[in-house]
């Protein structure tokens, strides 16, 4: 099935079922992520307490883990949610924010990867290169690498961990180690809004709740991000109006909108 039609078919299923997406995310983006998931049609739950995270994760449709603010309680909650979700067969999507920047973040990323099988990992090129063991440079949570430069590392990491890896950027590189999809779309204003990368991870998790194929779920979540970013940017005066428009576009997105703003290339 063609990209826009397949993505919209999954989006309709998501809107009809409103899956519970549990987010153990960073303190900066909680509100952004929750509002975006609601606009998408999912049911978000946000938590930072280990016991609460574990209990919610076990009953969720999917879990999104984000290590952007790696405080002790947050990390305990990340690991507790990962283990509980994996034990219950709930898909887990991991966002390794600034994974190679500090020793603390390298340790946290390693601990998450060791909890058990993940459905997907979504990060920028520098984060994916760091997880793959490449000497990657980053400026905080921002990538200093083009996403296509991380394509081989993403494929190797996906094959090693037996999950889908997405190196996002101007072109999103999505691979399970064997198959690869390149997505074009989005808008140059997206990096100016804090939390849209984290939102992409949450969207992938929401799609993973309704799409059994992990590559298809990741492509679906990223295609919605690309299309919504492209359409929202068309009439935005700046980052503030862009995010308001982004939520409205996600809420009303249809197959034609996806086709207009997300393109697949070989």
N, C-alpha and C positions, 0 to 999 in steps of 0.2 A: 504494500500500500504506500502511496506517495506521502512525503513527509507531512504536509499540512493536513491531509485527510486522516492519517494515522494519529497525529498529535491531537487533532480535534476530537476524534473518536475516544481517545483516552481521557481527554479533558471533560467530555460529556459524562463519562463513567465516573470520574472524580467528583463532578458536581452533583451527580445523582446519589452517590454514596457518602460524601462528606467524611472521608476517613480521618480518624484521630491521628494527628502528626505531633509527636512529643518532641520538644526542642530543649536540649540542654545546650544553650547557646551563650554567647558572650553578653556582658552587661550593657554594651553599647547599642546592640541591635534588637533587643527583645521586642520592643514595640513595633519597629519596622517589619520584622519577620512575621509577627502575629497578624498585623494588618494585611500584609501581602498574602499570607495563607488564607485568610478569610475572604479576600477578594478573589482568590483562585477557586474557592469552593471547598477547601479543606476545613477541618476543625482543629485549631492549634491548641496545644497545652505547653506552657512554659514552666520549667522547674530548675532549681539549682540544689535541691536537697537530695542527698544520696538515696535515702530510703524511699522518698516520694518518687524520685526519678526511676528507680527500679520497678516500683509497683505500676507506675504509669506506662513504662516501656513494655511491660509484659502484656498489656491490654491494648497496645496501640496498633494502628495500621502500618506505621513506619516511625522510625526515630531518626532525628537529625542531631548530630553531635558537632559542636563548634568550640574550639579551644582558644578563642580569641582573647579571653581574660583568664589566664590560668592560675586562679587562686586555689588554695587547698580544697575548699568545699566544692568548687566548680569541677575540679578534676576528679574528686571522689564521685561526684554525681555522674560525670561522663562515663567513667569506668563501670559504675553500678548499672547505669542504663544500658550500656553496650552488652554487658554480660546477661542481664535479664532479657533483653530483646533477643539476643542470639539463642538463649535457652528456649524461648517461646516461638522461635522461627519467624520473628518480626524483622523485616529488612532495616539495616542500619546504614546511614549515609554520613560520611565523616568529612569535615571541613578542617584541614590542618593549617589554621591561620598562622602565617609567619613561621612555618615549621623549622626553617633552617636558621633563624635569626639569633636565637639564644639557646644555651644548653638546656634550660628549663623546657622550652618548647620542643626541643628534640627528644627529651625524655618523655614528655607527655604524649607526643605523636607515637613514639615507639610503644608505649604502654597501651594506647588505644588499639594499635595494629595487632598487638599480642593477645587481645581479649578473645578473638575468634573471628569467624568469617564476616566480612563486610559486604553489603550489596554494592556500594559505590564510594568512591572518593572524589570530591570536587575541590579543586584549588587552582590558584594561578600557576603560571609556568614555574616560577621560582620555588613555590611550595612543592609542586610535583617533583621537580628535579632534586630537591632536598630529601624528600621521602625515598626517592630512588637511589640515594647515595651519591648523587653528583654534587660537586662543589658549586652550589648555586648562590648567587648574591641577591639580596632583597633589601628594600628600604622599608622596614617595618612590615606592614601587611601588604605593601605594594610590590608587584613583580618588576624585576629589572630584565626579564627575558620575554621574548615573543613566545606565544603559546606553541607555534609550530616548532620552535627550538626544543620543546619538551616532548615532541611526538614519540620519539624512540624510547625515551625514559618512561613515558606513560604506558606504552605497550609492554615494556619489560616489567614494570611494577604491577600492571594488571595481571600479567601471566603468572608472576610470582605469588601474588596474593589471591589469585582466582576471584577477582572482582572487576567491576568496571572502574576506569579512571578517566576523569575529565580534567584536562588542562584548559581552563577558560581564558578568553581574551577576545581580541578583535575577531579571531576565528577560534571557535571551540573545538578542541581535539578530544574526541570521545572514543574509547577503545576498551575491549575486553581482552586484549592481547592477541586476538585473531582477527576480529572485525574492527573496522575503524570508520567513523563518521566525522566529517568536518562540517561545522555549521557556521555560516556567515549571517550577520545581522547585528542587532543592538544599535547603540548610539554612543557617540563620544562623550556625552554628558553622564553616562552611567557611573564611571569612576568618581564623579564629583558628589555622589550621594552615598553617605556611609551606610553600609549594610546590604547593598544590592548583591554583592558576591555571596554573602551569607544567605540572602533570600534565594539565590539560585540553588544553593545546597538544600534548602528547605523545600523548594519546588521539586527537585529531584526525588527527595524523600516522599513527597505527596504522590508523585507519579508511581513510585515504587510500591506504594500501598495498593495500587489498582492495576499495575502492569507487571505480570510475572517475569517477563524478559527484562533483565537488569539493564542491558544496553538500550532497549527500547524505552524503558522508564527514564533513563538519563537523557536520552535524546529528546524525549517529550518535555521534560522539565526545562531543559536548556533552550528548546525551540520556543517555548512560551516566553522565557526571559528575553530571548533575542527579538521576537516579534513585538512584545510589549515595549521593550526599550526603543526599538525603531519607531514605532507608532507614537509613543509618548514624546519622543524628542522632536517630532515634526512641528509641534506647536508650542514647545516650552520656551519660556523666556529665560530660565535659569534652573539651577538644581531644585529649588523649592517647588516651583510649578511642575517641573519634570516629575517629581515623585508623586505629586497629587494626580497628575495625568497617568502615570504608570499604574497606580491602583485602579483608576477608572477603566483603563484599557484592559487590564487583566480581568476585571469583573465582567466586561462585555465581549471579550475576545471570541472570535468565531474563526471558521476555517479560512475565510478570505483574508482576515487579518494576519493569521499565521503565515499564509502563503506570501503576503506582502512583505513581512518583516523577517522571515527566517528562510535561509536558502542552504541547501545541501550541495557540497562540491566533493569531487573525488580526490 
